[in-house]
């Protein structure tokens, strides 16, 4: 594997990792909003996550 291919592979891996982190943060926020917001039941709204 040449140095150029290694750099490109590293850049692609870094980009994939960044995309995974971004989507995980968005998913966590959406789940918290659904559970703690107007759509969540009283039990979920009193949970430790919603405090």
PDB file with SEQRES, HELIX, SHEET and CRYST1 records, atoms N, CA, C and O in Angstrom:
SEQRES   1 A   51  UNK UNK UNK UNK UNK UNK UNK UNK UNK UNK UNK UNK UNK          
SEQRES   2 A   51  UNK UNK UNK UNK UNK UNK UNK UNK UNK UNK UNK UNK UNK          
SEQRES   3 A   51  UNK UNK UNK UNK UNK UNK UNK UNK UNK UNK UNK UNK UNK          
SEQRES   4 A   51  UNK UNK UNK UNK UNK UNK UNK UNK UNK UNK UNK UNK              
HELIX    1 AA1 UNK A    3  UNK A   36  1                                  34    
HELIX    2 AA2 UNK A   42  UNK A   45  1                                   4    
CRYST1    1.000    1.000    1.000  90.00  90.00  90.00 P 1           1          
ATOM      1  N   UNK A   1       0.856  -1.171   0.000  1.00  0.00           N  
ATOM      2  CA  UNK A   1       0.000   0.000   0.000  1.00  0.00           C  
ATOM      3  C   UNK A   1       0.902   1.234   0.000  1.00  0.00           C  
ATOM      4  O   UNK A   1       1.824   1.343   0.809  1.00  0.00           O  
ATOM      5  N   UNK A   2       0.629   2.139  -0.897  1.00  0.00           N  
ATOM      6  CA  UNK A   2       1.458   3.334  -0.985  1.00  0.00           C  
ATOM      7  C   UNK A   2       1.049   4.344   0.085  1.00  0.00           C  
ATOM      8  O   UNK A   2      -0.005   4.217   0.708  1.00  0.00           O  
ATOM      9  N   UNK A   3       1.891   5.333   0.281  1.00  0.00           N  
ATOM     10  CA  UNK A   3       1.637   6.361   1.291  1.00  0.00           C  
ATOM     11  C   UNK A   3       0.357   7.134   0.968  1.00  0.00           C  
ATOM     12  O   UNK A   3      -0.403   7.490   1.869  1.00  0.00           O  
ATOM     13  N   UNK A   4       0.126   7.386  -0.294  1.00  0.00           N  
ATOM     14  CA  UNK A   4      -1.071   8.129  -0.712  1.00  0.00           C  
ATOM     15  C   UNK A   4      -2.342   7.340  -0.381  1.00  0.00           C  
ATOM     16  O   UNK A   4      -3.314   7.906   0.119  1.00  0.00           O  
ATOM     17  N   UNK A   5      -2.331   6.051  -0.659  1.00  0.00           N  
ATOM     18  CA  UNK A   5      -3.496   5.213  -0.353  1.00  0.00           C  
ATOM     19  C   UNK A   5      -3.728   5.133   1.152  1.00  0.00           C  
ATOM     20  O   UNK A   5      -4.873   5.106   1.604  1.00  0.00           O  
ATOM     21  N   UNK A   6      -2.658   5.094   1.921  1.00  0.00           N  
ATOM     22  CA  UNK A   6      -2.770   5.052   3.370  1.00  0.00           C  
ATOM     23  C   UNK A   6      -3.399   6.339   3.900  1.00  0.00           C  
ATOM     24  O   UNK A   6      -4.250   6.296   4.788  1.00  0.00           O  
ATOM     25  N   UNK A   7      -2.987   7.464   3.364  1.00  0.00           N  
ATOM     26  CA  UNK A   7      -3.561   8.753   3.786  1.00  0.00           C  
ATOM     27  C   UNK A   7      -5.040   8.854   3.418  1.00  0.00           C  
ATOM     28  O   UNK A   7      -5.850   9.339   4.208  1.00  0.00           O  
ATOM     29  N   UNK A   8      -5.382   8.402   2.237  1.00  0.00           N  
ATOM     30  CA  UNK A   8      -6.785   8.431   1.803  1.00  0.00           C  
ATOM     31  C   UNK A   8      -7.628   7.511   2.676  1.00  0.00           C  
ATOM     32  O   UNK A   8      -8.737   7.872   3.068  1.00  0.00           O  
ATOM     33  N   UNK A   9      -7.107   6.325   2.983  1.00  0.00           N  
ATOM     34  CA  UNK A   9      -7.835   5.388   3.854  1.00  0.00           C  
ATOM     35  C   UNK A   9      -8.035   5.985   5.242  1.00  0.00           C  
ATOM     36  O   UNK A   9      -9.107   5.840   5.828  1.00  0.00           O  
ATOM     37  N   UNK A  10      -7.030   6.646   5.766  1.00  0.00           N  
ATOM     38  CA  UNK A  10      -7.140   7.294   7.069  1.00  0.00           C  
ATOM     39  C   UNK A  10      -8.163   8.412   7.059  1.00  0.00           C  
ATOM     40  O   UNK A  10      -8.934   8.562   8.007  1.00  0.00           O  
ATOM     41  N   UNK A  11      -8.176   9.201   5.990  1.00  0.00           N  
ATOM     42  CA  UNK A  11      -9.135  10.294   5.883  1.00  0.00           C  
ATOM     43  C   UNK A  11     -10.569   9.761   5.795  1.00  0.00           C  
ATOM     44  O   UNK A  11     -11.479  10.330   6.397  1.00  0.00           O  
ATOM     45  N   UNK A  12     -10.768   8.688   5.059  1.00  0.00           N  
ATOM     46  CA  UNK A  12     -12.104   8.091   4.940  1.00  0.00           C  
ATOM     47  C   UNK A  12     -12.553   7.518   6.281  1.00  0.00           C  
ATOM     48  O   UNK A  12     -13.711   7.681   6.668  1.00  0.00           O  
ATOM     49  N   UNK A  13     -11.652   6.853   6.988  1.00  0.00           N  
ATOM     50  CA  UNK A  13     -11.989   6.303   8.300  1.00  0.00           C  
ATOM     51  C   UNK A  13     -12.336   7.415   9.281  1.00  0.00           C  
ATOM     52  O   UNK A  13     -13.280   7.280  10.061  1.00  0.00           O  
ATOM     53  N   UNK A  14     -11.593   8.500   9.253  1.00  0.00           N  
ATOM     54  CA  UNK A  14     -11.864   9.643  10.122  1.00  0.00           C  
ATOM     55  C   UNK A  14     -13.219  10.277   9.799  1.00  0.00           C  
ATOM     56  O   UNK A  14     -13.970  10.639  10.705  1.00  0.00           O  
ATOM     57  N   UNK A  15     -13.525  10.407   8.521  1.00  0.00           N  
ATOM     58  CA  UNK A  15     -14.815  10.963   8.115  1.00  0.00           C  
ATOM     59  C   UNK A  15     -15.971  10.064   8.559  1.00  0.00           C  
ATOM     60  O   UNK A  15     -16.995  10.558   9.030  1.00  0.00           O  
ATOM     61  N   UNK A  16     -15.812   8.758   8.412  1.00  0.00           N  
ATOM     62  CA  UNK A  16     -16.858   7.820   8.844  1.00  0.00           C  
ATOM     63  C   UNK A  16     -17.065   7.890  10.351  1.00  0.00           C  
ATOM     64  O   UNK A  16     -18.203   7.848  10.819  1.00  0.00           O  
ATOM     65  N   UNK A  17     -15.991   7.995  11.110  1.00  0.00           N  
ATOM     66  CA  UNK A  17     -16.099   8.125  12.556  1.00  0.00           C  
ATOM     67  C   UNK A  17     -16.809   9.403  12.961  1.00  0.00           C  
ATOM     68  O   UNK A  17     -17.636   9.392  13.872  1.00  0.00           O  
ATOM     69  N   UNK A  18     -16.495  10.502  12.294  1.00  0.00           N  
ATOM     70  CA  UNK A  18     -17.138  11.776  12.597  1.00  0.00           C  
ATOM     71  C   UNK A  18     -18.635  11.715  12.283  1.00  0.00           C  
ATOM     72  O   UNK A  18     -19.448  12.219  13.057  1.00  0.00           O  
ATOM     73  N   UNK A  19     -18.997  11.115  11.180  1.00  0.00           N  
ATOM     74  CA  UNK A  19     -20.410  10.981  10.815  1.00  0.00           C  
ATOM     75  C   UNK A  19     -21.143  10.127  11.839  1.00  0.00           C  
ATOM     76  O   UNK A  19     -22.275  10.441  12.205  1.00  0.00           O  
ATOM     77  N   UNK A  20     -20.520   9.061  12.302  1.00  0.00           N  
ATOM     78  CA  UNK A  20     -21.129   8.202  13.313  1.00  0.00           C  
ATOM     79  C   UNK A  20     -21.374   8.966  14.607  1.00  0.00           C  
ATOM     80  O   UNK A  20     -22.439   8.832  15.209  1.00  0.00           O  
ATOM     81  N   UNK A  21     -20.415   9.756  15.037  1.00  0.00           N  
ATOM     82  CA  UNK A  21     -20.567  10.552  16.261  1.00  0.00           C  
ATOM     83  C   UNK A  21     -21.686  11.570  16.108  1.00  0.00           C  
ATOM     84  O   UNK A  21     -22.493  11.736  17.022  1.00  0.00           O  
ATOM     85  N   UNK A  22     -21.751  12.248  14.981  1.00  0.00           N  
ATOM     86  CA  UNK A  22     -22.794  13.263  14.754  1.00  0.00           C  
ATOM     87  C   UNK A  22     -24.178  12.631  14.790  1.00  0.00           C  
ATOM     88  O   UNK A  22     -25.075  13.157  15.450  1.00  0.00           O  
ATOM     89  N   UNK A  23     -24.367  11.521  14.098  1.00  0.00           N  
ATOM     90  CA  UNK A  23     -25.686  10.884  14.069  1.00  0.00           C  
ATOM     91  C   UNK A  23     -26.060  10.302  15.425  1.00  0.00           C  
ATOM     92  O   UNK A  23     -27.240  10.285  15.775  1.00  0.00           O  
ATOM     93  N   UNK A  24     -25.092   9.828  16.193  1.00  0.00           N  
ATOM     94  CA  UNK A  24     -25.378   9.312  17.531  1.00  0.00           C  
ATOM     95  C   UNK A  24     -25.858  10.435  18.438  1.00  0.00           C  
ATOM     96  O   UNK A  24     -26.802  10.248  19.206  1.00  0.00           O  
ATOM     97  N   UNK A  25     -25.215  11.613  18.359  1.00  0.00           N  
ATOM     98  CA  UNK A  25     -25.645  12.752  19.171  1.00  0.00           C  
ATOM     99  C   UNK A  25     -27.051  13.203  18.789  1.00  0.00           C  
ATOM    100  O   UNK A  25     -27.857  13.529  19.661  1.00  0.00           O  
ATOM    101  N   UNK A  26     -27.347  13.225  17.502  1.00  0.00           N  
ATOM    102  CA  UNK A  26     -28.681  13.625  17.046  1.00  0.00           C  
ATOM    103  C   UNK A  26     -29.720  12.614  17.514  1.00  0.00           C  
ATOM    104  O   UNK A  26     -30.796  12.997  17.973  1.00  0.00           O  
ATOM    105  N   UNK A  27     -29.404  11.326  17.402  1.00  0.00           N  
ATOM    106  CA  UNK A  27     -30.345  10.284  17.817  1.00  0.00           C  
ATOM    107  C   UNK A  27     -30.620  10.361  19.319  1.00  0.00           C  
ATOM    108  O   UNK A  27     -31.762  10.197  19.748  1.00  0.00           O  
ATOM    109  N   UNK A  28     -29.595  10.607  20.111  1.00  0.00           N  
ATOM    110  CA  UNK A  28     -29.767  10.720  21.558  1.00  0.00           C  
ATOM    111  C   UNK A  28     -30.670  11.898  21.893  1.00  0.00           C  
ATOM    112  O   UNK A  28     -31.531  11.788  22.766  1.00  0.00           O  
ATOM    113  N   UNK A  29     -30.486  13.014  21.217  1.00  0.00           N  
ATOM    114  CA  UNK A  29     -31.334  14.184  21.451  1.00  0.00           C  
ATOM    115  C   UNK A  29     -32.781  13.931  21.074  1.00  0.00           C  
ATOM    116  O   UNK A  29     -33.689  14.360  21.785  1.00  0.00           O  
ATOM    117  N   UNK A  30     -33.007  13.252  19.980  1.00  0.00           N  
ATOM    118  CA  UNK A  30     -34.376  12.953  19.534  1.00  0.00           C  
ATOM    119  C   UNK A  30     -35.057  11.995  20.509  1.00  0.00           C  
ATOM    120  O   UNK A  30     -36.223  12.186  20.854  1.00  0.00           O  
ATOM    121  N   UNK A  31     -34.344  10.978  20.948  1.00  0.00           N  
ATOM    122  CA  UNK A  31     -34.926  10.020  21.897  1.00  0.00           C  
ATOM    123  C   UNK A  31     -35.258  10.716  23.207  1.00  0.00           C  
ATOM    124  O   UNK A  31     -36.318  10.472  23.782  1.00  0.00           O  
ATOM    125  N   UNK A  32     -34.374  11.574  23.686  1.00  0.00           N  
ATOM    126  CA  UNK A  32     -34.633  12.311  24.918  1.00  0.00           C  
ATOM    127  C   UNK A  32     -35.853  13.222  24.753  1.00  0.00           C  
ATOM    128  O   UNK A  32     -36.679  13.319  25.661  1.00  0.00           O  
ATOM    129  N   UNK A  33     -35.972  13.892  23.593  1.00  0.00           N  
ATOM    130  CA  UNK A  33     -37.108  14.777  23.378  1.00  0.00           C  
ATOM    131  C   UNK A  33     -38.416  13.991  23.352  1.00  0.00           C  
ATOM    132  O   UNK A  33     -39.417  14.431  23.918  1.00  0.00           O  
ATOM    133  N   UNK A  34     -38.412  12.841  22.702  1.00  0.00           N  
ATOM    134  CA  UNK A  34     -39.629  12.030  22.609  1.00  0.00           C  
ATOM    135  C   UNK A  34     -40.016  11.505  23.988  1.00  0.00           C  
ATOM    136  O   UNK A  34     -41.186  11.558  24.366  1.00  0.00           O  
ATOM    137  N   UNK A  35     -39.042  10.999  24.739  1.00  0.00           N  
ATOM    138  CA  UNK A  35     -39.340  10.421  26.048  1.00  0.00           C  
ATOM    139  C   UNK A  35     -39.704  11.474  27.091  1.00  0.00           C  
ATOM    140  O   UNK A  35     -40.576  11.235  27.925  1.00  0.00           O  
ATOM    141  N   UNK A  36     -39.063  12.613  27.058  1.00  0.00           N  
ATOM    142  CA  UNK A  36     -39.258  13.635  28.086  1.00  0.00           C  
ATOM    143  C   UNK A  36     -40.231  14.729  27.646  1.00  0.00           C  
ATOM    144  O   UNK A  36     -40.656  15.541  28.467  1.00  0.00           O  
ATOM    145  N   UNK A  37     -40.576  14.757  26.404  1.00  0.00           N  
ATOM    146  CA  UNK A  37     -41.434  15.805  25.878  1.00  0.00           C  
ATOM    147  C   UNK A  37     -42.902  15.458  25.965  1.00  0.00           C  
ATOM    148  O   UNK A  37     -43.313  14.623  26.771  1.00  0.00           O  
ATOM    149  N   UNK A  38     -43.681  16.103  25.132  1.00  0.00           N  
ATOM    150  CA  UNK A  38     -45.128  15.930  25.186  1.00  0.00           C  
ATOM    151  C   UNK A  38     -45.602  14.529  24.798  1.00  0.00           C  
ATOM    152  O   UNK A  38     -46.720  14.145  25.143  1.00  0.00           O  
ATOM    153  N   UNK A  39     -44.785  13.768  24.099  1.00  0.00           N  
ATOM    154  CA  UNK A  39     -45.196  12.430  23.677  1.00  0.00           C  
ATOM    155  C   UNK A  39     -44.895  11.366  24.733  1.00  0.00           C  
ATOM    156  O   UNK A  39     -45.402  10.247  24.651  1.00  0.00           O  
ATOM    157  N   UNK A  40     -44.074  11.712  25.720  1.00  0.00           N  
ATOM    158  CA  UNK A  40     -43.699  10.741  26.747  1.00  0.00           C  
ATOM    159  C   UNK A  40     -44.750  10.636  27.833  1.00  0.00           C  
ATOM    160  O   UNK A  40     -45.477  11.588  28.116  1.00  0.00           O  
ATOM    161  N   UNK A  41     -44.814   9.474  28.427  1.00  0.00           N  
ATOM    162  CA  UNK A  41     -45.751   9.256  29.514  1.00  0.00           C  
ATOM    163  C   UNK A  41     -45.209   9.818  30.818  1.00  0.00           C  
ATOM    164  O   UNK A  41     -44.049  10.224  30.889  1.00  0.00           O  
ATOM    165  N   UNK A  42     -46.038   9.842  31.841  1.00  0.00           N  
ATOM    166  CA  UNK A  42     -45.609  10.415  33.120  1.00  0.00           C  
ATOM    167  C   UNK A  42     -44.428   9.658  33.741  1.00  0.00           C  
ATOM    168  O   UNK A  42     -43.566  10.270  34.372  1.00  0.00           O  
ATOM    169  N   UNK A  43     -44.385   8.348  33.569  1.00  0.00           N  
ATOM    170  CA  UNK A  43     -43.283   7.555  34.133  1.00  0.00           C  
ATOM    171  C   UNK A  43     -41.958   7.932  33.468  1.00  0.00           C  
ATOM    172  O   UNK A  43     -40.942   8.077  34.149  1.00  0.00           O  
ATOM    173  N   UNK A  44     -41.962   8.090  32.161  1.00  0.00           N  
ATOM    174  CA  UNK A  44     -40.740   8.465  31.454  1.00  0.00           C  
ATOM    175  C   UNK A  44     -40.311   9.875  31.820  1.00  0.00           C  
ATOM    176  O   UNK A  44     -39.116  10.144  31.947  1.00  0.00           O  
ATOM    177  N   UNK A  45     -41.265  10.778  31.992  1.00  0.00           N  
ATOM    178  CA  UNK A  45     -40.924  12.166  32.312  1.00  0.00           C  
ATOM    179  C   UNK A  45     -40.332  12.298  33.709  1.00  0.00           C  
ATOM    180  O   UNK A  45     -39.633  13.271  33.991  1.00  0.00           O  
ATOM    181  N   UNK A  46     -40.599  11.339  34.584  1.00  0.00           N  
ATOM    182  CA  UNK A  46     -40.010  11.368  35.928  1.00  0.00           C  
ATOM    183  C   UNK A  46     -38.707  10.586  36.019  1.00  0.00           C  
ATOM    184  O   UNK A  46     -38.108  10.508  37.091  1.00  0.00           O  
ATOM    185  N   UNK A  47     -38.271  10.016  34.928  1.00  0.00           N  
ATOM    186  CA  UNK A  47     -37.060   9.198  34.939  1.00  0.00           C  
ATOM    187  C   UNK A  47     -35.826  10.062  35.183  1.00  0.00           C  
ATOM    188  O   UNK A  47     -35.873  11.288  35.077  1.00  0.00           O  
ATOM    189  N   UNK A  48     -34.725   9.397  35.509  1.00  0.00           N  
ATOM    190  CA  UNK A  48     -33.479  10.105  35.804  1.00  0.00           C  
ATOM    191  C   UNK A  48     -32.937  10.833  34.581  1.00  0.00           C  
ATOM    192  O   UNK A  48     -32.311  11.884  34.717  1.00  0.00           O  
ATOM    193  N   UNK A  49     -33.165  10.294  33.401  1.00  0.00           N  
ATOM    194  CA  UNK A  49     -32.670  10.909  32.172  1.00  0.00           C  
ATOM    195  C   UNK A  49     -33.324  12.274  31.945  1.00  0.00           C  
ATOM    196  O   UNK A  49     -32.673  13.194  31.451  1.00  0.00           O  
ATOM    197  N   UNK A  50     -34.588  12.413  32.297  1.00  0.00           N  
ATOM    198  CA  UNK A  50     -35.322  13.652  32.032  1.00  0.00           C  
ATOM    199  C   UNK A  50     -35.061  14.735  33.073  1.00  0.00           C  
ATOM    200  O   UNK A  50     -35.455  15.884  32.873  1.00  0.00           O  
ATOM    201  N   UNK A  51     -34.408  14.394  34.174  1.00  0.00           N  
ATOM    202  CA  UNK A  51     -34.148  15.408  35.207  1.00  0.00           C  
ATOM    203  C   UNK A  51     -33.004  16.285  34.859  1.00  0.00           C  
ATOM    204  O   UNK A  51     -32.661  17.185  35.626  1.00  0.00           O  
TER     205      UNK A  51                                                      
END                                                                             
